[in-house]
């Protein structure tokens, strides 16, 4: 990386470890339109990521064995977590090009709230944030972006009394319950899927709408399980319950869909926004090859929507019928039909999206207590087997999500089989990796030549056979 930040970064981090853990107590100002009485004082106060970096806190160079809090969490995050570089991305050439396309003054994406909302702590993104709060941007997506504004609990969470508090009592002081899977998924989805603005909490909109996509921003395709699998953990996971990977997959599907529907409801319901919003649709509907048919376009895309209408981008909803046993299938069909119209009724779309979002919230709570044992995993696989029909998995997104589901359920099933086997953790891990590699070999994506998810009939036959075997 040739950006100025890359050259300063080593010095920046070395100096950081010398900063005393006092934090920045200055308060980020809420938006002018937010009534002061609606904003809990703790919600607007950042202690600063540097407040976690002391060696006696979370900045130790090595873990302390035998403790749930190993004191090296900050160091692990700073060295290995990609979120730490989220702000620096705004300084590279690609971001400058996006800023130029968006007519951002000075081509400075690092000063635009639309970019800062996800590339740093959203409470530090607003232009009227206090200077010390704006300094928090340099940490990228820092500690308080996920754990909550710490000024209300920075001192108290170091005491013995803190351990006696319930999760709800800690949340009242501003700590976000990331140990809860659904809560963690919601925190991730707020940026990786999107979220409307929350004026009362001082949170800007996190919305990758079509103008930003057209300017060159990559499309977001969030899937909780794969993201967590590729994230270097700076925490100790408790002993995982049976079927953990399957539960992560199911919760991720529901939470991501809920976030996408909430964003859809805001886009459609806000009369001040253009409609239809093209970011809601399948990119391939417009961005396709000039050949007829396009060499990478799925066979089933023809006839999916009438001429002049655009197929809805169903990345976040395509797996819902399988997860929820078709309980929302009718509503989903109705919403998809409305979105497929040449001129979808924005009021109806907003209402349908809001209703589905509320129902998904209810289902999310049921997933919290749902057991993902061997029988439950078999039922999930059986629901995926039904997607062998081309019309159900004809799009790239549907097939991609299907493959991600297979990996999650395969790992969960393998862990369940190995649970009672007397093997070392390393041996169990190796066996699981072997099973996943075998599955990966069967669904390999070779985009540079020989095989294609979209056009290769042999691949489709192989995937059908694999689904049938998994369903037996």
Buried (B, 14 or more C-beta within 10 A) or exposed (E): EEBEBEEEBEEEBEEBBEBEBEBBEBBBBBBEEBEEEEBBEBBBBBBBBBBBBBBEBBBBEEBEEEEEBBBBBBBBBBEEBEBBBBBBBBBBEEBBBBBBBBEBEEBBBBBBBBBBBBBBBBBBBBEEBBEBBBBBBBBBBBBBBBBBBBBBBBEEBEEEEBEEBEEEEBBEBBBBBBEBBBBBBBBBBBBBBBBBBBBBBBBBBBBBBBBBBEBBBEEBBBBBBBBBEEEEEBEEEEEEEBBBBBBBBBBBBBBBBBBBBBBBBBBBBBEEEEBBBBBBBBBBBEEBEEEEEBEBBBEBBEEBBEEEBBBBBBBBBBBBBBBBEEEBEEBBEEBBEBBBBEEBEBEBBBBBBBBBBEBBBEBBEEBEEBEBBBEBBBEBBBBBBBBBEEEBBBBBBBBBBBBBBBBBBBBBBBBBBBEEEEEEEEEBEEBBEEBBEEBBEBBEEEEEEEBBBBBBEEBBEBBBEBBEEBBE
